[in-house]
């Protein structure tokens, strides 16, 4: 990596963090959401530059690529979040290498992660993905089926349910973006009112960041805002 690339990532990361804080202040948030740097398809050197700039959380979606990065950065050990669709034949690798999983949408996936999480590791921190836009092509459990999946995940050992995640349908209208995130926030609040102690709302990316923070996001996912345009990867 060139010094120029490293400095560029450093500056972009600081700019992203300032933007998150400014938006949180604008909407009266007492605490700005945490930043998850989406590093999928970017090289290890980019992650190292972000770590040098103070970033500790990284999101990956492609299992073979991610496990190689985790191996190379074992001596640094940042916090690794799996944020992609979860295939059942990849659950063991995810359970063995990641600290967080954001996309649980099926009980069978949760069971496999629970069974395959090594006893030597802390509980796997998990979020349930909700299809708040009711899109047939979008991943996530429906709002109607959410309580049953919450109950199923909550009964499994080696998993700790932390909250909910959603990726709503693309929409350039701020009010509609906010309405979609409000739906997830209401579901989150209902679960806590029922006695759960959830603390994580994983919602918001570059194009809908402001709306997500306005509706109470506790963790936002930014990739191109930090690392630049992403190359497409065929790895799963």
C-alpha positions, -999 to +999 in steps of 0.1 A: +000+000+000+012+035-008+014+061+019-011+081-001-037+053+000-032+049+037-036+086+044-066+087+021-084+059+041-074+077+073-090+109+062-122+092+048-126+073+081-124+105+101-148+123+078-173+094+081-171+095+119-176+132+120-206+129+097-221+103+119-216+124+150-230+155+133-261+137+122-266+122+157-263+157+173-287+172+148-314+147+159-307+149+196-291+115+199-273+113+232-249+088+217-238+084+181-240+050+166-209+028+162-193+025+128-189-008+111-164-005+082-176-029+054-143-042+042-156-070+019-136-072-014-110-047-001-075-060+006-059-066+040-037-036+036-068-014+035-081-029+068-047-024+083-048+013+073-082+017+089-071-001+121-041+023+123-067+052+121-086+037+151-113+016+134-120-017+153-151-032+137-151-047+102-179-063+081-174-092+057-198-111+035-177-137+016-166-166+038-134-177+020-121-142+016-130-132+051-114-162+068-082-155+050-082-119+062-090-130+097-060-154+096-037-127+083-048-103+110-049-128+138-022-109+158-043-077+157-078-093+162-102-066+153-139-073+158-153-093+128-190-090+118-205-113+092-231-093+073-239-113+042-265-140+034-258-172+054-257-204+035-261-235+057-228-250+043-209-220+056-222-218+091-193-237+106-167-213+092-188-183+104-193-198+139-155-205+142-142-171+129-166-143+136-176-123+167-209-111+153-235-123+128-260-097+115-282-117+092-300-146+109-333-151+092-340-188+097-341-210+128-320-237+111-291-213+105-293-202+142-292-238+154-262-246+132-243-216+144-251-225+180-240-261+176-208-252+157-197-223+179-165-235+196-166-238+234-133-220+236-148-188+221-172-163+237-209-165+228-216-154+192-233-120+192-262-121+167-289-099+152-320-111+134-325-097+099-360-084+093-376-078+058-392-045+067-400-036+031-418-070+025-398-075-007-400-110-021-364-109-032-351-094+000-336-115+028-350-114+063-378-127+084-412-111+081-425-089+109-452-115+115-428-143+120-402-123+139-415-132+175-412-169+168-377-166+155-367-144+184-380-171+208-361-198+189-328-179+189-332-169+225-333-206+236-300-216+219-267-218+238-236-202+225-256-174+209-264-140+224-293-121+207-283-085+206-309-069+183-323-065+148-309-056+114-326-045+082-317-034+047-348-017+033-357-012-003-337+015-021-356+048-019-343+083-024-370+099-004-359+108+031-393+105+046-399+071+032-364+060+042-372+071+078-406+054+078-390+021+069-364+024+097-392+035+121-409+002+114-378-017+126-374+006+156-410-001+166-404-039+164-372-035+185-391-015+211-420-040+213-395-068+219-378-049+247-412-040+262-419-077+263-389-083+285-359-087+261-328-066+266-318-059+231-293-031+225-284-032+188-302-017+158-280-024+129-294-002+102-281+025+078-257+026+049-243+055+029-274+063+009-298+062+039-275+071+068-293+102+080-327+085+082-313+055+100-296+076+127-327+098+131-346+066+139-322+053+165-296+032+147-269+020+171-246+007+144-242+019+108-225+000+080-202+020+056-179+007+030-174+029-001-175+060+022-143+047+037-125+025+011-139+039-021-156+021-050-159-016-045-149-042-070-174-070-076-163-103-061-176-137-071-166-154-039-193-167-016 
